[in-house]
Amino acid sequence: MQNGRHTSLMRTYAEQVAGLIGRIETEEADAIGSAARLIADHITRHGADRLIYVYGPGGHSNLAAQEVFFRAGGLVNVSAILDEGTLLSGGALRSMAIERTPGYGRIVIEDNRIGAGDLLILVNAYGINAALIDAALTARERGATVIGVSSREHADRTAPGHPARHPTKQNLHDLVDLHIDTKVPVGDAVLEVEGVPERIGAISTFANAFTLNCVVASAIAELAERGTVPEIWRSGNAPGGDERNGLFLDRFRGRVRWL
């Protein structure tokens, strides 16, 4: 493959990613702002140490929870739920089987004691799998406020009988208090190469990471506008990072399960 074709493929991929991010920026600005205000309300109402739970049940969607957890420039309050069941580190096929298992999401929410007064962000590229839907239903039943981040198009265009679906056939965007649409196209991959029958170049990780970082950054700005100086992680590899982060560890270690 000549360099020109490499460059063309990279340019097309960059355009696809930029286009999707641009749509989220313009079309979901109100929803992202609403999510930021929910987070700011949660922290100002319940105290500076109140946790924001983030769970991405399903394969690569777990990366979204990791993206904003213990993250340089991110809120100290974020507590990712890194349940081993759907993490790819336990095996890709095992992960897929568990995300399709009815009842599993309920176990995770109950095990993490998510309940009344809590704020949970559920992130999943496609918005349909059984573990995700059970997590949303259980969190709502237990009185938590739930923000959903997923692709409405992908969920709406996935057949009711798809094996990944929850027995109720519901979509995440219909179950949550607030939904942010990541616009991920059906199938996730966006590039076509002559002679290759399948599309390549997945895009959902970019969409999830951009959306969540916008939510967190907007929440920080909202808190600052209200006169609350939020606690922010500094990179441990930056000057003074360990000393800065050490100010928070005693307050959050033990409460943030995966810290």
C-alpha positions as CSV (number, residue, x, y, z in Angstrom):
1,M,0.0,0.0,0.0
2,Q,1.5,3.3,-1.1
3,N,1.9,6.3,1.3
4,G,-0.7,8.2,-0.7
5,R,-3.4,5.6,0.0
6,H,-2.3,5.5,3.7
7,T,-2.7,9.3,3.9
8,S,-6.1,9.2,2.1
9,L,-7.4,6.5,4.5
10,M,-6.1,8.5,7.6
11,R,-7.7,11.7,6.2
12,T,-11.0,10.0,5.7
13,Y,-11.0,8.5,9.2
14,A,-10.0,11.9,10.7
15,E,-12.9,13.5,8.8
16,Q,-15.4,10.9,10.1
17,V,-14.2,11.3,13.7
18,A,-14.3,15.1,13.4
19,G,-17.7,15.0,11.8
20,L,-19.2,12.9,14.6
21,I,-17.6,15.0,17.3
22,G,-18.9,18.1,15.5
23,R,-22.4,16.7,15.6
24,I,-22.2,15.9,19.3
25,E,-20.9,19.4,20.0
26,T,-23.7,21.2,18.1
27,E,-26.7,18.8,18.5
28,E,-26.1,17.7,22.1
29,A,-24.9,20.9,23.7
30,D,-28.1,21.4,25.6
31,A,-28.1,17.8,27.0
32,I,-24.4,18.1,27.9
33,G,-25.2,21.4,29.7
34,S,-28.0,19.7,31.6
35,A,-25.8,16.8,32.6
36,A,-23.2,19.3,33.9
37,R,-25.8,21.1,35.9
38,L,-27.0,17.8,37.4
39,I,-23.5,17.0,38.5
40,A,-23.0,20.5,39.9
41,D,-26.3,20.3,41.7
42,H,-25.3,16.9,43.1
43,I,-22.0,18.2,44.5
44,T,-23.3,21.5,45.8
45,R,-26.3,19.9,47.4
46,H,-24.6,17.0,49.1
47,G,-21.1,18.3,49.7
48,A,-17.8,18.5,48.0
49,D,-17.0,14.8,48.5
50,R,-20.1,13.5,46.9
51,L,-19.4,10.8,44.3
52,I,-20.4,10.7,40.6
53,Y,-20.6,7.0,39.5
54,V,-19.7,6.1,35.9
55,Y,-20.4,2.6,34.5
56,G,-19.8,1.4,31.0
57,P,-21.2,-2.2,30.9
58,G,-20.0,-3.9,27.7
59,G,-16.6,-4.5,26.1
60,H,-15.0,-1.3,24.9
61,S,-17.7,0.8,26.6
62,N,-15.8,0.2,29.8
63,L,-13.1,2.5,28.4
64,A,-15.5,5.4,28.8
65,A,-15.7,4.9,32.5
66,Q,-11.9,4.6,32.7
67,E,-11.5,7.8,30.5
68,V,-12.8,10.1,33.2
69,F,-11.6,8.2,36.3
70,F,-8.5,9.3,38.2
71,R,-7.9,11.5,35.2
72,A,-5.6,14.5,34.9
73,G,-7.8,17.5,34.7
74,G,-10.8,15.6,35.8
75,L,-13.1,15.7,38.8
76,V,-11.8,13.8,41.9
77,N,-15.5,13.0,42.6
78,V,-15.7,10.5,39.7
79,S,-15.9,6.9,40.8
80,A,-15.8,4.4,38.0
81,I,-17.4,1.1,38.3
82,L,-14.8,-1.3,36.8
83,D,-16.7,-4.5,37.3
84,E,-14.6,-7.5,36.0
85,G,-17.6,-9.1,34.3
86,T,-17.6,-7.2,31.1
87,L,-13.9,-6.0,31.0
88,L,-12.1,-7.3,28.0
89,S,-9.2,-8.2,30.3
90,G,-11.2,-11.2,31.4
91,G,-11.7,-12.4,27.9
92,A,-13.5,-10.9,24.9
93,L,-16.1,-13.7,24.4
94,R,-16.7,-13.9,28.2
95,S,-17.3,-10.1,28.2
96,M,-19.8,-10.3,25.4
97,A,-21.6,-13.3,27.1
98,I,-21.9,-11.4,30.4
99,E,-23.1,-8.2,28.9
100,R,-25.9,-10.2,27.3
101,T,-26.8,-12.0,30.6
102,P,-30.2,-10.7,32.1
103,G,-29.8,-9.8,35.7
104,Y,-26.1,-9.1,35.7
105,G,-26.5,-5.4,35.6
106,R,-28.8,-5.6,38.6
107,I,-26.1,-7.4,40.6
108,V,-23.5,-4.8,39.8
109,I,-25.7,-1.9,40.8
110,E,-26.8,-3.6,44.1
111,D,-23.2,-4.6,44.8
112,N,-22.0,-1.0,44.5
113,R,-24.9,0.1,46.7
114,I,-26.2,2.7,44.2
115,G,-29.4,4.1,45.6
116,A,-31.4,7.1,46.6
117,G,-29.5,10.4,46.3
118,D,-26.8,8.9,44.0
119,L,-25.9,10.1,40.5
120,L,-25.0,7.4,37.9
121,I,-23.7,7.9,34.4
122,L,-24.3,4.8,32.2
123,V,-22.3,4.7,29.0
124,N,-22.7,2.2,26.2
125,A,-22.0,2.6,22.5
126,Y,-25.2,0.9,21.3
127,G,-27.5,1.3,24.3
128,I,-29.3,-2.0,24.2
129,N,-27.4,-4.8,26.0
130,A,-29.0,-6.7,28.9
131,A,-26.5,-5.7,31.5
132,L,-26.9,-2.1,30.6
133,I,-30.7,-2.1,30.7
134,D,-30.7,-4.0,34.0
135,A,-28.3,-1.4,35.4
136,A,-30.5,1.4,34.4
137,L,-33.7,-0.2,35.6
138,T,-32.2,-1.1,38.9
139,A,-30.6,2.2,39.6
140,R,-33.9,4.0,38.9
141,E,-35.8,1.6,41.1
142,R,-33.4,2.3,43.9
143,G,-33.9,6.0,43.6
144,A,-30.7,7.1,41.8
145,T,-30.6,9.8,39.1
146,V,-29.3,8.3,35.9
147,I,-27.7,10.0,32.9
148,G,-27.4,7.8,29.8
149,V,-24.7,8.2,27.1
150,S,-25.4,6.1,24.0
151,S,-26.3,6.2,20.3
152,R,-30.1,6.6,19.7
153,E,-29.7,5.6,16.1
154,H,-27.9,2.4,16.8
155,A,-30.5,1.4,19.4
156,D,-33.5,2.3,17.3
157,R,-32.2,0.4,14.3
158,T,-31.2,-2.7,16.2
159,A,-33.9,-5.4,15.8
160,P,-36.0,-6.3,18.8
161,G,-34.9,-9.9,18.6
162,H,-31.2,-9.2,18.6
163,P,-29.4,-11.6,21.0
164,A,-27.7,-8.7,22.9
165,R,-31.0,-7.1,23.9
166,H,-32.6,-7.2,27.3
167,P,-35.7,-9.4,27.5
168,T,-37.9,-6.3,27.7
169,K,-36.3,-5.0,24.3
170,Q,-35.9,-1.5,25.9
171,N,-33.3,1.1,24.9
172,L,-31.2,3.1,27.3
173,H,-32.4,6.4,26.0
174,D,-36.0,5.6,27.0
175,L,-35.1,4.7,30.6
176,V,-32.9,7.4,32.0
177,D,-33.5,10.8,33.5
178,L,-31.3,12.5,30.9
179,H,-29.8,11.1,27.7
180,I,-26.9,12.3,25.6
181,D,-26.9,10.9,22.0
182,T,-23.4,10.0,20.8
183,K,-24.6,9.5,17.2
184,V,-22.6,6.3,16.6
185,P,-23.6,4.8,13.3
186,V,-24.9,1.2,13.2
187,G,-22.0,-1.2,13.3
188,D,-19.6,1.4,14.7
189,A,-17.0,1.1,12.0
190,V,-16.9,3.9,9.4
191,L,-14.3,3.2,6.7
192,E,-14.6,1.2,3.5
193,V,-11.6,-0.3,1.7
194,E,-11.9,-1.8,-1.8
195,G,-11.6,-5.5,-1.7
196,V,-12.6,-5.7,2.0
197,P,-16.2,-6.8,2.6
198,E,-16.5,-5.3,6.1
199,R,-16.2,-1.7,7.3
200,I,-13.2,-0.9,9.4
201,G,-12.2,1.9,11.8
202,A,-14.5,2.0,14.9
203,I,-15.6,5.4,16.1
204,S,-17.5,4.9,19.4
205,T,-14.5,5.3,21.7
206,F,-13.9,8.8,20.3
207,A,-17.6,9.7,20.7
208,N,-17.8,8.4,24.3
209,A,-14.5,10.0,25.4
210,F,-15.4,13.4,23.9
211,T,-18.9,13.4,25.4
212,L,-17.8,12.5,28.9
213,N,-14.9,14.9,28.9
214,C,-17.3,17.7,27.8
215,V,-19.7,16.7,30.6
216,V,-17.0,16.8,33.2
217,A,-15.4,20.0,32.0
218,S,-18.7,21.7,31.8
219,A,-19.6,20.5,35.3
220,I,-16.3,22.0,36.6
221,A,-17.0,25.3,34.9
222,E,-20.6,25.3,36.3
223,L,-19.2,24.7,39.8
224,A,-16.8,27.5,39.5
225,E,-19.5,29.9,38.3
226,R,-21.4,29.0,41.5
227,G,-18.4,29.9,43.6
228,T,-17.4,26.3,44.4
229,V,-13.8,25.4,43.6
230,P,-13.9,21.7,42.6
231,E,-11.2,19.2,43.4
232,I,-9.2,18.3,40.2
233,W,-6.7,15.6,39.7
234,R,-3.3,16.5,38.4
235,S,-1.2,14.1,36.4
236,G,1.1,12.2,38.7
237,N,3.8,12.7,36.0
238,A,3.5,16.5,36.1
239,P,5.5,18.6,38.6
240,G,3.9,18.5,42.0
241,G,1.3,15.9,40.8
242,D,1.8,13.4,43.6
243,E,1.7,16.1,46.3
244,R,-1.4,17.7,44.8
245,N,-3.3,14.4,44.5
246,G,-2.2,13.4,48.0
247,L,-4.5,16.1,49.4
248,F,-7.5,14.1,48.3
249,L,-6.5,10.5,48.8
250,D,-7.3,10.2,52.5
251,R,-10.8,11.6,51.8
252,F,-11.6,9.4,48.9
253,R,-9.7,6.1,49.4
254,G,-12.0,3.5,50.7
255,R,-15.1,5.3,49.4
256,V,-14.0,5.2,45.7
257,R,-13.9,1.4,45.3
258,W,-11.3,1.2,42.5
259,L,-9.0,4.1,43.7
